[in-house]
Amino acid sequence: MADGWTLVALDDVDAVPWQGTKLEWRPLRSALGARIVGMAAFTAERSGQEVVEGHTELGGGRGHEEVYVVLRGRATFTLDGETVDAPAGSFVAISDPGVYRRAVAAEPGTAVLALGGPPTFQPSASEWLERARPLLRSEPARARELLDELRRERPESPGVKIGEALWALSQGDDVGARELLCSVISANPELRTPLQQDPDLGRLLSEP
């Protein structure tokens, strides 16, 4: 632990019996001191041991969305009666709070990270911009879909105009791209430096 950051090994977080059961809960969020999302890890020493208690997120779950990440081993999830195999590296996202979910370890030493919270997170515009950037010339139709999706999801974000500047640049319209960037910087002066450093758009701001 240091000023501004924390490193925690999962196995160093004490395993706590969850509400008197044999489910091993490791209060990871508390150990990290993080407040970005609810998080906990569940571990199983033996195959067949529960790693996600059977529940829905209605009522006491406060309607949260959940994502489960199988960190190691293998887990067998039951989702509204459907069995899902989830080896290490798998992500299981449950957006409907009414879905009944439960998981047991399919291998000894299985560990599952549980993330949960209300669906209120606002993703950065860069999530769309950086997906669209490499497609602007190779798959322009797909790039256009991503930029349009950004406009729908984040209509007030300056990233919308930045995306349009990237699009204009890919179409050979340097003048239009520069005008869009100037409009962004006029409304958001703090973005001048990041845009000057952009690998594609930066040159437009250094040219007379």
N, C-alpha and C positions, 0 to 999 in steps of 0.2 A: 504494500500500500504506500502511495506517495501523494504528494500534493497534486490533485487534479486527475489522478488515474489509480486504478486498482487492478491487480492481477490475482485471480483466484483459480485454484485447481479444484475441479469438481469433487474429487475424492477427499479433499481437505474440508469440505463443507459437511458438518455433522449430519448424519442420517437420523431423522426423527420419525418415530412411528406416527403415521397419519391417523389422527382421531382414534387411537387405540387399536388400529388394524395392523396387519403385517406389511402394508404399503410403506416403502421407505421414501420419505419426503426430505429433500435437501433444499432448505430455504435460500436459494441462490440470489434472489433479488436483494434480500437483506444483507447477504455476505458481500455483494458488490456495491451496495448502497445506491442502486440505480432506481430511477423513478420513471423511466420512459414507458414501461409496460409491466404488467404483472408477469413474473417469471418464477419458475421453480423447476427443479430436476427431480426425477424419480428413478430409483435404481433397483435392480433385482440381482441378487446373487445366484439365483437358481432359475432354471426354465420353468415356466408355468406360474411364476410369481407375478402378481398384479403390478403394473407400472402406471396405469391410468385408472383411477377408480371409475366405476360405472356411474354416469350422471348426465344430466343435461345442464345447459346454462340458463334455464328458465328459473324464475323465483330467486333462490339464493345465489345463483350465478350472475344475476344482474344483467342478463342478456348479452354477455360478452361474446366476442368472437375468439376463437382459439386456434393456435397453430402448435402442433407437436412436431418436434424434431428428434429423430432417433440418432443419438450421438454415437452409440456403439452397440454391438450385439444385433438383435433382431426383435421386433415386436409384432404381435398379431393384434390388430385393431378390430373391434366390432362396432360398426357404425350403422345404427338403426337396423340391426340384424344382418348386415352384410359384413363378411369377413375380408379384411384387407391385410396383406402381408407387407411389412415395412422394414426392410433391412437398414443397416446403418447408412446414414446419408439421406434418408427419406424425410419428406415434409408432408404432414397431414394437416390441411387447413379446413376448419369447420366454421362456416359463416352463419349457418342457421342455428340459433341457440337451442332450438327444440330437438336437434339431433341427439339421440342417445349415443354416448361414446364410452368405450372401455378398451383397455389394452393389457395384454399379459406378455411377459418375456417369452420369446421363442428360443432364446439362447441364454446361458448363464452370463452374468456380467452386463446385461442390457441396461442402458441408461437413456432416458427420454427427457428432453427439455420441453416444458410446457410454457407457452407464451399466451397471455390473454388480456383483453381489455375491450373497451367500447370502440366501435368502428368510427372513430373521429379523427384519426391521424390524417394529416394533409401531406401527401407526398410532394417532394420537390419537383419542379418542372424539369430538372435535369434527368429525371427518370425516363421521360419521353424523349428529350432532346438527344441524349446519348444513345438511345436505341435507334433513333431516326438517322443520326449523323452518318454512320457507315453505309446506310441504304440509299442516301440521296441520289447517288449516281447508279448504283448497281440494281436497286429495286425502288425506283422513285414512287411507284404507286403505293407500296407498303409504307415508305417514309411519309407520304402525304397522309395516309390513314393515321399514323401515329401523331403527327402534328395536329390533325383535326381532333383527335381524341384528347390531346392536351388542351386545346381550346375549349372543349366541352367540360373537361374536368376542372380546369383552373383558368376560367375566362379572365380573371383579373390579374393574373400573374404576368410580370414582364417577360417571363419565359415564352409567352405566346409570340410576342414580336421578335424575340431572339430566334425562335424557331422559323418564323417567316423570313427572317434575314438569312438564315442558313439555306432555306428553300430558294430564295431569290438568287443567292450566290451560286447555288447548284444549277440554276437556269441561265447563268451568265449575266444576271442583272446586278452588277456591282453597285450601280447608283441607287437602285431601290433598296438593296441590302444596307448600304451606308445610311440612307435616310431613316430606315427602321431603327438602326443602332443609335443614331443621334436622338431619336425620339425616346428610346429606352433610357439613355443616359441623362437626358434632360429631366425626366421624371424620377430617375433613380441614380443620382450622381455616384453613389457608392459602388455601382456596377461598372464604372469606367475601367478600373484596373483589371478586374477579372475578364472583361471583354477584350481589353488590349492584349491579354495573355492567351486568348482563345486561339487554338491552332488554325482555325479556318477564318474566323472573323477579324482577328487582331490586325491583320495587314490593312484592312479597310480604314481603321482608325489612325493608322500611321501615315497613310497616303494623303497628300494635299487634296 
